């Protein structure tokens, strides 16, 4: 799934709006906003899909019918 910047913006705006009409200590307000914004960013980042490029080198071992293997080089990923 592609990253949804519109939803992230809505969540950040909600975090700010939730504090705008409260009469509280600024430090408490900042802490609540930071927590809400961090949660929104966490959801945003985790919602992305990482697509790894084809062609990553691999090494294999075993018989022709029982291959095992692992990558031997780094892959390149793109967050969609």
Residue pairs with C-beta under 8 A, 6 or more apart in sequence:
1 47
1 48
1 49
1 80
2 48
2 49
2 80
3 44
3 45
3 47
3 48
3 79
3 80
4 44
4 47
5 44
7 44
8 40
8 41
8 44
11 36
11 37
11 39
11 40
11 43
11 44
12 37
12 40
14 36
15 32
15 33
15 36
15 37
15 40
16 33
18 32
18 33
18 36
19 29
19 32
19 33
22 29
45 79
48 79
48 80
49 79
49 80
50 77
50 78
50 79
50 80
51 77
51 78
51 80
52 75
52 76
52 77
53 75
53 76
53 77
53 78
56 71
56 73
56 74
56 75
57 71
57 72
57 73
58 69
58 70
58 71
58 72
59 69
59 70
59 72
60 67
60 68
60 69
61 67
61 68
61 69
62 68
